[in-house]
Amino acid sequence: MSVEDRIRRIIKKRILKRGEDVEISDTQPLDRLGIESLAFLRMLTEVEKEFSLQIADDFWDQDSWNSISSLADYLRRNGAGD
């Protein structure tokens, strides 16, 4: 399963708490899904667990979380693989 697919699964099942009925493209802005504030923090925590790495503090100053694709790129640059 790709990094993007793993992130998508986290968002669908653990954050939005919906199943496969939600289509999320790799480039779709996550804020359009209602992922803001606490849901965003919960998503980051779940992503850290899934990939066994800690997201650096400078992540907050970047646009790395705007989409599944940009988050996956960030994770790959920091040691997560497919």
N, CA, C and O atoms as a GROMACS GRO file, in nm:
protein
  328
    1MET      N    1   0.085  -0.117   0.000
    1MET     CA    2   0.000   0.000   0.000
    1MET      C    3   0.090   0.124   0.000
    1MET      O    4   0.186   0.132   0.076
    2SER      N    5   0.058   0.219  -0.085
    2SER     CA    6   0.141   0.340  -0.097
    2SER      C    7   0.122   0.431   0.024
    2SER      O    8   0.027   0.415   0.101
    3VAL      N    9   0.213   0.525   0.040
    3VAL     CA   10   0.204   0.624   0.147
    3VAL      C   11   0.072   0.700   0.135
    3VAL      O   12   0.002   0.722   0.234
    4GLU      N   13   0.037   0.739   0.012
    4GLU     CA   14  -0.088   0.812  -0.011
    4GLU      C   15  -0.210   0.729   0.032
    4GLU      O   16  -0.302   0.781   0.094
    5ASP      N   17  -0.209   0.601  -0.003
    5ASP     CA   18  -0.321   0.514   0.033
    5ASP      C   19  -0.333   0.497   0.184
    5ASP      O   20  -0.443   0.492   0.238
    6ARG      N   21  -0.221   0.489   0.251
    6ARG     CA   22  -0.223   0.476   0.397
    6ARG      C   23  -0.277   0.603   0.463
    6ARG      O   24  -0.354   0.595   0.559
    7ILE      N   25  -0.237   0.718   0.412
    7ILE     CA   26  -0.289   0.846   0.464
    7ILE      C   27  -0.438   0.855   0.438
    7ILE      O   28  -0.516   0.893   0.525
    8ARG      N   29  -0.478   0.820   0.317
    8ARG     CA   30  -0.619   0.824   0.279
    8ARG      C   31  -0.703   0.735   0.372
    8ARG      O   32  -0.812   0.774   0.415
    9ARG      N   33  -0.653   0.617   0.401
    9ARG     CA   34  -0.723   0.524   0.491
    9ARG      C   35  -0.738   0.586   0.631
    9ARG      O   36  -0.844   0.573   0.692
   10ILE      N   37  -0.634   0.651   0.681
   10ILE     CA   38  -0.642   0.717   0.812
   10ILE      C   39  -0.750   0.824   0.810
   10ILE      O   40  -0.832   0.832   0.901
   11ILE      N   41  -0.749   0.906   0.706
   11ILE     CA   42  -0.846   1.015   0.697
   11ILE      C   43  -0.989   0.960   0.691
   11ILE      O   44  -1.077   1.007   0.762
   12LYS      N   45  -1.011   0.862   0.606
   12LYS     CA   46  -1.146   0.808   0.588
   12LYS      C   47  -1.198   0.738   0.712
   12LYS      O   48  -1.311   0.762   0.755
   13LYS      N   49  -1.117   0.651   0.770
   13LYS     CA   50  -1.166   0.564   0.877
   13LYS      C   51  -1.151   0.623   1.016
   13LYS      O   52  -1.235   0.598   1.103
   14ARG      N   53  -1.045   0.699   1.039
   14ARG     CA   54  -1.019   0.746   1.176
   14ARG      C   55  -1.053   0.893   1.198
   14ARG      O   56  -1.082   0.934   1.310
   15ILE      N   57  -1.050   0.972   1.092
   15ILE     CA   58  -1.076   1.115   1.108
   15ILE      C   59  -1.219   1.149   1.066
   15ILE      O   60  -1.296   1.206   1.145
   16LEU      N   61  -1.254   1.114   0.944
   16LEU     CA   62  -1.390   1.141   0.897
   16LEU      C   63  -1.488   1.037   0.948
   16LEU      O   64  -1.609   1.059   0.950
   17LYS      N   65  -1.435   0.922   0.989
   17LYS     CA   66  -1.515   0.809   1.039
   17LYS      C   67  -1.620   0.765   0.938
   17LYS      O   68  -1.734   0.733   0.973
   18ARG      N   69  -1.577   0.766   0.813
   18ARG     CA   70  -1.660   0.715   0.704
   18ARG      C   71  -1.579   0.609   0.632
   18ARG      O   72  -1.457   0.606   0.642
   19GLY      N   73  -1.646   0.526   0.562
   19GLY     CA   74  -1.578   0.419   0.489
   19GLY      C   75  -1.536   0.463   0.351
   19GLY      O   76  -1.499   0.578   0.328
   20GLU      N   77  -1.542   0.370   0.262
   20GLU     CA   78  -1.496   0.392   0.126
   20GLU      C   79  -1.589   0.480   0.044
   20GLU      O   80  -1.559   0.508  -0.072
   21ASP      N   81  -1.700   0.524   0.100
   21ASP     CA   82  -1.795   0.606   0.025
   21ASP      C   83  -1.742   0.747  -0.004
   21ASP      O   84  -1.800   0.818  -0.086
   22VAL      N   85  -1.634   0.787   0.061
   22VAL     CA   86  -1.577   0.920   0.041
   22VAL      C   87  -1.461   0.911  -0.056
   22VAL      O   88  -1.367   0.834  -0.035
   23GLU      N   89  -1.467   0.988  -0.163
   23GLU     CA   90  -1.356   0.993  -0.259
   23GLU      C   91  -1.265   1.110  -0.221
   23GLU      O   92  -1.311   1.224  -0.208
   24ILE      N   93  -1.139   1.081  -0.204
   24ILE     CA   94  -1.040   1.184  -0.172
   24ILE      C   95  -0.924   1.170  -0.269
   24ILE      O   96  -0.855   1.068  -0.268
   25SER      N   97  -0.904   1.270  -0.352
   25SER     CA   98  -0.791   1.265  -0.445
   25SER      C   99  -0.663   1.305  -0.372
   25SER      O  100  -0.667   1.364  -0.265
   26ASP      N  101  -0.551   1.272  -0.432
   26ASP     CA  102  -0.422   1.304  -0.371
   26ASP      C  103  -0.399   1.454  -0.359
   26ASP      O  104  -0.326   1.498  -0.270
   27THR      N  105  -0.460   1.532  -0.447
   27THR     CA  106  -0.434   1.676  -0.449
   27THR      C  107  -0.547   1.760  -0.389
   27THR      O  108  -0.536   1.882  -0.383
   28GLN      N  109  -0.653   1.695  -0.346
   28GLN     CA  110  -0.767   1.768  -0.288
   28GLN      C  111  -0.726   1.835  -0.156
   28GLN      O  112  -0.670   1.770  -0.068
   29PRO      N  113  -0.754   1.965  -0.142
   29PRO     CA  114  -0.722   2.033  -0.016
   29PRO      C  115  -0.798   1.969   0.101
   29PRO      O  116  -0.919   1.952   0.095
   30LEU      N  117  -0.724   1.934   0.205
   30LEU     CA  118  -0.785   1.864   0.318
   30LEU      C  119  -0.884   1.951   0.394
   30LEU      O  120  -0.976   1.899   0.456
   31ASP      N  121  -0.865   2.082   0.391
   31ASP     CA  122  -0.960   2.167   0.463
   31ASP      C  123  -1.099   2.163   0.399
   31ASP      O  124  -1.198   2.195   0.465
   32ARG      N  125  -1.108   2.125   0.273
   32ARG     CA  126  -1.239   2.111   0.208
   32ARG      C  127  -1.314   1.987   0.257
   32ARG      O  128  -1.434   1.972   0.233
   33LEU      N  129  -1.242   1.900   0.326
   33LEU     CA  130  -1.305   1.781   0.384
   33LEU      C  131  -1.353   1.808   0.527
   33LEU      O  132  -1.415   1.722   0.590
   34GLY      N  133  -1.323   1.926   0.578
   34GLY     CA  134  -1.358   1.958   0.715
   34GLY      C  135  -1.249   1.921   0.813
   34GLY      O  136  -1.273   1.915   0.934
   35ILE      N  137  -1.129   1.896   0.762
   35ILE     CA  138  -1.017   1.862   0.850
   35ILE      C  139  -0.951   1.991   0.896
   35ILE      O  140  -0.868   2.049   0.825
   36GLU      N  141  -0.988   2.034   1.011
   36GLU     CA  142  -0.933   2.156   1.070
   36GLU      C  143  -0.909   2.133   1.218
   36GLU      O  144  -0.963   2.038   1.275
   37SER      N  145  -0.831   2.216   1.280
   37SER     CA  146  -0.807   2.220   1.424
   37SER      C  147  -0.785   2.082   1.487
   37SER      O  148  -0.685   2.016   1.458
   38LEU      N  149  -0.878   2.040   1.572
   38LEU     CA  150  -0.860   1.915   1.646
   38LEU      C  151  -0.853   1.794   1.555
   38LEU      O  152  -0.777   1.701   1.582
   39ALA      N  153  -0.932   1.793   1.450
   39ALA     CA  154  -0.927   1.681   1.356
   39ALA      C  155  -0.790   1.674   1.289
   39ALA      O  156  -0.738   1.565   1.266
   40PHE      N  157  -0.732   1.789   1.260
   40PHE     CA  158  -0.599   1.794   1.200
   40PHE      C  159  -0.495   1.738   1.298
   40PHE      O  160  -0.410   1.658   1.258
   41LEU      N  161  -0.503   1.778   1.424
   41LEU     CA  162  -0.409   1.726   1.525
   41LEU      C  163  -0.425   1.574   1.540
   41LEU      O  164  -0.326   1.502   1.552
   42ARG      N  165  -0.547   1.528   1.541
   42ARG     CA  166  -0.572   1.385   1.551
   42ARG      C  167  -0.516   1.313   1.429
   42ARG      O  168  -0.459   1.204   1.441
   43MET      N  169  -0.531   1.373   1.311
   43MET     CA  170  -0.478   1.314   1.190
   43MET      C  171  -0.325   1.302   1.199
   43MET      O  172  -0.268   1.198   1.164
   44LEU      N  173  -0.258   1.409   1.245
   44LEU     CA  174  -0.113   1.404   1.257
   44LEU      C  175  -0.068   1.295   1.354
   44LEU      O  176   0.029   1.224   1.328
   45THR      N  177  -0.138   1.283   1.464
   45THR     CA  178  -0.105   1.179   1.562
   45THR      C  179  -0.120   1.040   1.500
   45THR      O  180  -0.035   0.954   1.520
   46GLU      N  181  -0.227   1.020   1.427
   46GLU     CA  182  -0.250   0.891   1.361
   46GLU      C  183  -0.144   0.864   1.254
   46GLU      O  184  -0.098   0.750   1.239
   47VAL      N  185  -0.104   0.966   1.180
   47VAL     CA  186  -0.001   0.952   1.077
   47VAL      C  187   0.132   0.917   1.143
   47VAL      O  188   0.204   0.830   1.094
   48GLU      N  189   0.166   0.983   1.253
   48GLU     CA  190   0.290   0.952   1.324
   48GLU      C  191   0.291   0.806   1.370
   48GLU      O  192   0.393   0.738   1.356
   49LYS      N  193   0.181   0.759   1.423
   49LYS     CA  194   0.172   0.618   1.466
   49LYS      C  195   0.188   0.524   1.347
   49LYS      O  196   0.263   0.427   1.353
   50GLU      N  197   0.115   0.553   1.240
   50GLU     CA  198   0.116   0.466   1.122
   50GLU      C  199   0.255   0.450   1.062
   50GLU      O  200   0.294   0.341   1.020
   51PHE      N  201   0.331   0.561   1.059
   51PHE     CA  202   0.462   0.560   0.993
   51PHE      C  203   0.578   0.553   1.091
   51PHE      O  204   0.694   0.558   1.050
   52SER      N  205   0.548   0.541   1.220
   52SER     CA  206   0.651   0.528   1.324
   52SER      C  207   0.757   0.637   1.314
   52SER      O  208   0.877   0.611   1.321
   53LEU      N  209   0.711   0.759   1.298
   53LEU     CA  210   0.802   0.873   1.300
   53LEU      C  211   0.732   0.994   1.359
   53LEU      O  212   0.609   1.001   1.364
   54GLN      N  213   0.814   1.088   1.403
   54GLN     CA  214   0.758   1.208   1.464
   54GLN      C  215   0.768   1.322   1.363
   54GLN      O  216   0.872   1.343   1.301
   55ILE      N  217   0.659   1.394   1.349
   55ILE     CA  218   0.656   1.507   1.257
   55ILE      C  219   0.719   1.627   1.326
   55ILE      O  220   0.680   1.664   1.437
   56ALA      N  221   0.818   1.687   1.260
   56ALA     CA  222   0.894   1.797   1.318
   56ALA      C  223   0.808   1.921   1.339
   56ALA      O  224   0.707   1.942   1.272
   57ASP      N  225   0.852   2.003   1.434
   57ASP     CA  226   0.779   2.126   1.466
   57ASP      C  227   0.768   2.220   1.345
   57ASP      O  228   0.669   2.292   1.332
   58ASP      N  229   0.870   2.220   1.257
   58ASP     CA  230   0.866   2.311   1.142
   58ASP      C  231   0.758   2.270   1.041
   58ASP      O  232   0.729   2.345   0.948
   59PHE      N  233   0.701   2.152   1.060
   59PHE     CA  234   0.589   2.108   0.976
   59PHE      C  235   0.474   2.208   0.982
   59PHE      O  236   0.406   2.231   0.882
   60TRP      N  237   0.453   2.268   1.097
   60TRP     CA  238   0.342   2.361   1.117
   60TRP      C  239   0.357   2.487   1.033
   60TRP      O  240   0.258   2.553   1.002
   61ASP      N  241   0.482   2.520   0.995
   61ASP     CA  242   0.508   2.642   0.920
   61ASP      C  243   0.506   2.619   0.769
   61ASP      O  244   0.532   2.711   0.692
   62GLN      N  245   0.477   2.498   0.728
   62GLN     CA  246   0.480   2.466   0.587
   62GLN      C  247   0.340   2.436   0.537
   62GLN      O  248   0.245   2.429   0.615
   63ASP      N  249   0.328   2.419   0.407
   63ASP     CA  250   0.201   2.379   0.348
   63ASP      C  251   0.198   2.227   0.327
   63ASP      O  252   0.126   2.176   0.241
   64SER      N  253   0.277   2.156   0.406
   64SER     CA  254   0.292   2.011   0.389
   64SER      C  255   0.165   1.933   0.413
   64SER      O  256   0.154   1.819   0.370
   65TRP      N  257   0.072   1.991   0.479
   65TRP     CA  258  -0.050   1.917   0.515
   65TRP      C  259  -0.169   1.954   0.427
   65TRP      O  260  -0.281   1.909   0.454
   66ASN      N  261  -0.148   2.033   0.324
   66ASN     CA  262  -0.259   2.079   0.240
   66ASN      C  263  -0.330   1.969   0.163
   66ASN      O  264  -0.447   1.985   0.129
   67SER      N  265  -0.263   1.860   0.136
   67SER     CA  266  -0.322   1.751   0.058
   67SER      C  267  -0.254   1.621   0.095
   67SER      O  268  -0.148   1.620   0.158
   68ILE      N  269  -0.313   1.513   0.055
   68ILE     CA  270  -0.252   1.382   0.078
   68ILE      C  271  -0.116   1.376   0.007
   68ILE      O  272  -0.019   1.324   0.063
   69SER      N  273  -0.110   1.427  -0.114
   69SER     CA  274   0.014   1.425  -0.191
   69SER      C  275   0.126   1.502  -0.122
   69SER      O  276   0.238   1.452  -0.112
   70SER      N  277   0.097   1.622  -0.075
   70SER     CA  278   0.202   1.702  -0.010
   70SER      C  279   0.243   1.642   0.124
   70SER      O  280   0.360   1.648   0.160
   71LEU      N  281   0.149   1.585   0.197
   71LEU     CA  282   0.182   1.518   0.322
   71LEU      C  283   0.267   1.393   0.296
   71LEU      O  284   0.363   1.367   0.368
   72ALA      N  285   0.232   1.317   0.193
   72ALA     CA  286   0.310   1.198   0.156
   72ALA      C  287   0.452   1.236   0.116
   72ALA      O  288   0.547   1.168   0.153
   73ASP      N  289   0.467   1.344   0.039
   73ASP     CA  290   0.601   1.391   0.001
   73ASP      C  291   0.683   1.425   0.125
   73ASP      O  292   0.800   1.388   0.135
   74TYR      N  293   0.622   1.496   0.219
   74TYR     CA  294   0.689   1.531   0.344
   74TYR      C  295   0.733   1.404   0.418
   74TYR      O  296   0.847   1.395   0.464
   75LEU      N  297   0.644   1.307   0.427
   75LEU     CA  298   0.676   1.183   0.498
   75LEU      C  299   0.789   1.108   0.430
   75LEU      O  300   0.877   1.055   0.497
   76ARG      N  301   0.788   1.101   0.299
   76ARG     CA  302   0.896   1.032   0.226
   76ARG      C  303   1.030   1.102   0.249
   76ARG      O  304   1.132   1.036   0.269
   77ARG      N  305   1.029   1.235   0.247
   77ARG     CA  306   1.155   1.310   0.272
   77ARG      C  307   1.209   1.284   0.412
   77ARG      O  308   1.328   1.303   0.439
   78ASN      N  309   1.121   1.239   0.502
   78ASN     CA  310   1.161   1.219   0.640
   78ASN      C  311   1.161   1.073   0.682
   78ASN      O  312   1.152   1.042   0.801
   79GLY      N  313   1.172   0.984   0.587
   79GLY     CA  314   1.197   0.844   0.618
   79GLY      C  315   1.085   0.745   0.599
   79GLY      O  316   1.106   0.625   0.617
   80ALA      N  317   0.967   0.790   0.563
   80ALA     CA  318   0.858   0.695   0.540
   80ALA      C  319   0.868   0.644   0.397
   80ALA      O  320   0.894   0.721   0.304
   81GLY      N  321   0.846   0.518   0.378
   81GLY     CA  322   0.850   0.460   0.244
   81GLY      C  323   0.721   0.392   0.210
   81GLY      O  324   0.633   0.376   0.294
   82ASP      N  325   0.710   0.352   0.085
   82ASP     CA  326   0.589   0.280   0.040
   82ASP      C  327   0.586   0.141   0.096
   82ASP      O  328   0.492   0.065   0.069
   0.00000   0.00000   0.00000
